[in-house]
Amino acid sequence: MRLGTLRLSAPGEAPMTTVVVRVDDDAAVELPGVADVGALLAAADWRERAAAAGGRRHALADVEPRAWAPPVLRPSKIVCVGLNYRHHILEMGRELPAFPTLFAKYPEALIGPFDPIVLPAHAADAVDWEGEVAVVLGAPARRLDEAAAAAAIAGYAVLNDVTMRDYQYRSAQWLQGKTFEATTPFGPWLTVADGPPTGELRTLVDGEQVQHTAVDDMVFGPAALVAYVSQILTLQPGDVIATGTPGGVGHARKPPRYLHPGHTLTTTVSGLGELRNDVVAEV
């Protein structure tokens, strides 16, 4: 089952209206009265409600790409993970970490799966891509073991942790380069799953592949991450964990390579879907 959030009014219109949809093979079926996937996941019976959706149908072929919003519009927490792919860590000559490296991102950074990535002029010189698998919580998680953590996961989506490297490395703390507004595509929908994804992640810039990995190469898998974070704070339904990126980022290339206005960034995880985002300069 796939669950998305559809914009019923165009981006920028006030008030913005959205609705949850179950994404079938040929249509998106509304769950009337539920504004986004996060609101749906807050209900204990969200699976049953989604399966029984019987609202207005939108033929997928007729849905404009920009009509898709981030599945969860404003997660209460977006926890991100660094250095989490074995091959990438070892190829850099580092030892595998004993614990996850965590940092945060804020909801204002999120954009829809086909929205433009907006680069402000003061932070547009070293903008990098980081294709990732996003974990979305479907139940509260507090001090869980891995088995219980796995059961608390609603499913998975695609995310790109677009990063302003010049701001990131101004200090030892990464947050300032990770959460610029309107820079983090997320979606295209939540794929409900009982186990972690097993496919491949690919990131492309203007059609050229720059990242490619099997997603089961993670040092800390989704359940391990949920269990670990739940020892620190309570995760709520709709909260997001971005599980880290593999090798192939632009900053590590020689010479470095970055995103600029006019580029198109495509992020795909087999079985989860595709993000496609034009890079534009802030007006």
C-alpha positions in Angstrom: 0.0 0.0 0.0 1.2 3.5 -0.8 -0.1 6.7 0.9 0.5 10.2 -0.4 -0.5 13.8 0.2 -2.1 15.6 -2.7 -2.4 19.4 -3.0 -6.0 20.4 -3.9 -4.9 24.0 -4.5 -1.7 25.1 -6.3 1.5 25.7 -4.4 1.6 29.3 -3.1 -2.2 29.7 -3.0 -3.7 30.6 0.4 -5.1 28.7 2.1 -3.3 25.6 0.9 -5.6 22.6 1.0 -4.3 19.0 1.0 -5.7 15.5 1.4 -4.4 12.1 2.0 -4.7 9.6 -0.9 -4.2 5.9 -1.2 -2.1 5.5 -4.3 -3.3 2.6 -6.4 -1.9 1.4 -9.7 -4.0 3.8 -11.8 -5.6 6.3 -9.4 -5.2 8.3 -6.1 -8.2 7.7 -3.9 -9.0 10.4 -1.3 -9.4 9.9 2.4 -11.7 12.9 3.0 -11.0 15.1 6.0 -7.4 13.9 6.5 -4.9 16.6 5.5 -1.7 14.6 5.2 -0.1 11.2 5.9 1.1 12.4 9.3 -2.4 13.1 10.4 -3.5 9.7 9.2 -0.7 7.9 11.0 -1.7 9.5 14.3 -4.8 7.3 14.3 -4.3 3.8 15.7 -6.4 2.3 12.9 -4.6 4.1 10.1 -4.1 0.9 8.1 -7.8 0.0 8.1 -8.8 3.6 7.2 -6.4 3.7 4.3 -7.5 0.3 3.0 -11.1 1.4 3.1 -10.6 4.8 1.4 -13.5 5.5 -0.9 -13.3 9.2 -1.6 -12.9 11.0 -4.9 -10.6 9.3 -7.4 -7.8 11.1 -9.4 -6.4 9.2 -12.4 -2.7 9.2 -11.8 -2.1 10.1 -15.5 -4.0 13.4 -14.8 -2.3 14.4 -11.6 0.2 17.2 -12.2 3.6 16.5 -10.6 3.6 19.6 -8.5 0.3 18.5 -7.0 2.2 16.0 -4.8 3.2 17.4 -1.5 5.7 15.9 1.0 3.8 12.9 2.4 4.1 14.3 6.0 3.8 18.1 5.8 5.3 18.9 9.2 6.9 16.0 11.1 7.5 16.8 14.7 11.0 15.5 14.2 13.3 14.9 11.3 16.3 12.9 12.5 19.2 12.5 10.1 22.0 10.0 10.1 25.5 10.5 8.8 28.2 7.9 7.8 25.9 4.9 7.5 27.0 3.0 4.4 29.7 0.4 4.9 31.3 0.6 1.4 31.4 4.4 1.6 33.0 4.4 5.0 35.6 1.8 4.2 36.5 3.4 0.9 37.3 6.6 2.8 39.7 4.6 5.1 37.5 5.1 8.2 36.4 2.5 10.7 32.8 1.5 11.0 31.1 3.5 13.7 29.9 2.0 16.9 26.9 4.3 17.2 24.9 6.4 14.7 25.9 9.9 13.9 22.8 12.0 14.4 21.8 15.5 13.4 18.4 17.3 12.9 16.5 18.9 10.1 13.4 21.1 10.4 10.1 20.9 8.5 10.6 24.1 6.6 13.3 22.4 4.7 10.9 19.8 3.2 9.5 20.2 -0.3 7.4 17.9 -2.5 8.8 15.2 -4.7 8.6 17.4 -7.9 9.0 20.9 -6.3 12.0 23.1 -7.2 15.0 23.1 -4.9 15.5 26.8 -4.1 19.0 28.1 -3.7 19.5 31.5 -1.9 22.3 33.6 -3.4 24.3 33.7 -0.1 24.5 29.9 0.1 24.6 28.6 -3.5 28.3 28.0 -4.0 28.7 24.5 -2.6 25.4 22.8 -2.8 25.6 19.0 -2.7 23.3 16.0 -3.2 22.7 13.2 -0.7 20.2 10.6 -1.8 18.6 8.7 1.1 15.9 6.3 2.3 13.5 7.9 4.7 11.9 5.9 7.5 8.4 7.1 8.6 7.0 6.2 12.0 3.6 4.7 12.3 3.4 4.5 16.1 5.0 6.2 19.2 8.5 4.9 19.9 10.1 5.2 23.3 12.9 3.1 24.6 12.2 0.2 22.2 14.3 -2.8 21.3 14.8 -3.6 17.7 11.9 -5.9 17.3 9.4 -3.4 18.8 11.1 -0.6 16.7 10.5 -2.5 13.5 6.8 -2.8 14.4 6.6 0.9 15.0 7.7 1.7 11.4 4.9 2.6 9.0 7.0 2.5 5.9 9.6 4.2 3.7 10.0 7.0 1.2 12.7 8.7 -0.8 14.5 11.8 0.5 17.5 13.9 -0.7 19.4 15.7 2.1 20.6 18.5 -0.1 23.4 20.2 1.8 25.1 23.6 1.8 28.7 22.4 2.3 30.2 25.8 3.0 27.7 26.4 5.8 28.0 22.8 7.1 31.8 23.0 7.6 31.8 26.4 9.2 31.9 24.6 12.5 32.0 21.0 13.9 28.2 20.9 14.0 26.5 20.0 10.7 23.0 21.4 11.3 23.6 24.8 9.8 24.3 23.3 6.3 21.5 20.8 6.5 18.2 22.6 7.0 18.0 25.5 4.6 14.4 26.2 3.7 12.8 24.6 0.6 15.8 22.3 -0.2 14.9 18.8 0.9 12.7 16.8 -1.5 10.7 14.0 0.2 8.2 11.5 -1.2 6.8 10.8 -3.6 4.6 8.8 -1.1 4.9 6.5 1.9 5.3 2.9 0.8 3.8 0.8 3.7 6.1 -2.2 4.4 6.6 -4.8 7.0 10.3 -5.0 6.4 13.1 -2.7 5.3 13.6 -1.9 1.6 16.0 -4.2 -0.3 16.4 -2.3 -3.6 18.9 0.1 -5.0 19.4 3.9 -4.5 20.4 6.0 -7.5 21.0 9.8 -7.7 21.3 11.5 -11.0 22.3 15.1 -12.0 21.0 16.1 -15.4 20.6 12.4 -16.2 24.1 11.4 -15.2 24.3 8.8 -12.4 26.3 10.2 -9.4 25.3 7.7 -6.7 24.4 4.1 -6.8 24.2 1.6 -4.0 22.2 -1.3 -2.5 20.3 0.1 0.4 21.0 -3.0 2.5 24.6 -1.8 2.8 23.6 0.3 5.8 25.7 -0.1 9.0 22.6 0.7 11.1 19.3 -0.5 9.5 16.0 1.2 10.0 14.9 -0.8 13.1 18.3 -0.3 14.7 18.0 3.5 14.1 14.5 3.7 15.5 15.5 1.7 18.5 18.6 3.9 19.1 16.8 7.3 18.7 14.0 6.1 20.9 16.4 5.8 23.8 17.0 9.6 23.5 13.5 10.9 22.8 10.0 9.8 21.9 9.4 9.4 18.2 5.8 10.1 17.2 3.7 8.9 14.2 4.8 10.8 11.1 8.3 11.5 12.4 11.0 10.9 9.8 14.5 9.3 10.1 16.8 10.0 7.1 19.1 7.0 7.1 22.2 8.4 5.5 23.8 8.6 2.0 26.3 6.4 0.2 29.4 7.5 -1.7 29.3 9.6 -4.8 28.5 13.0 -3.2 29.9 16.0 -5.0 32.0 17.4 -2.2 34.2 14.3 -2.1 35.0 14.5 -5.8 38.3 15.8 -7.2 37.6 18.5 -8.1 34.4 19.0 -6.1 31.2 19.2 -8.0 28.0 21.0 -6.9 24.4 21.7 -7.8 23.6 25.0 -9.6 20.4 26.6 -10.9 19.4 24.9 -14.1 20.4 21.4 -12.9 17.8 18.7 -12.4 18.3 16.3 -9.5 16.7 12.9 -9.7 16.6 10.5 -6.7 15.3 6.9 -7.1 14.9 4.0 -4.7 13.6 0.9 -6.4 10.3 -0.1 -4.9 9.8 3.3 -3.3 9.6 5.8 -6.2 11.4 8.7 -7.6 12.0 12.4 -6.8 12.7 14.8 -9.7 13.6 18.4 -8.7 14.8 21.3 -10.7 17.3 23.5 -9.1 16.4 27.2 -9.1 17.8 30.5 -7.8 15.8 32.2 -5.0 14.0 35.2 -6.4 
